Amino acid sequence: MQRNYNRIRNYDTEILALSMDDFQGAGTMIANTRAFFPFLYTTKDSSVPELYDVYNLHGDLVAAPAVFIIDKNGRIAYSYIGIDIADRAPTDEIIDALQKIERG
């Protein structure tokens, strides 16, 4: 995601990563992934992942990997929820969704 951050930002968007880790755990994740976009860390609070129905999907008491694109009207215009902890949305698929949203 970091590698394509500027491409994604060209669509007047922002990436916000959510981590259920505490501050130290989130810092470790940021350092390991070299991600420099904004992170929201919830310190084991599952309320945000629960709102998006991605909490504990795999029986691991954490949020499943997921991508949500929220449009300017506050609606979910695109979503991708990983089938396991390693499953991530393909960047090209995210870019395609952003292009479709931009075209209306």
Helices and strands as residue ranges (DSSP letters): G 2-4, H 5-9, E 17-19, H 23-33, E 39-41, H 47-51, E 66-70, E 76-81, H 91-103
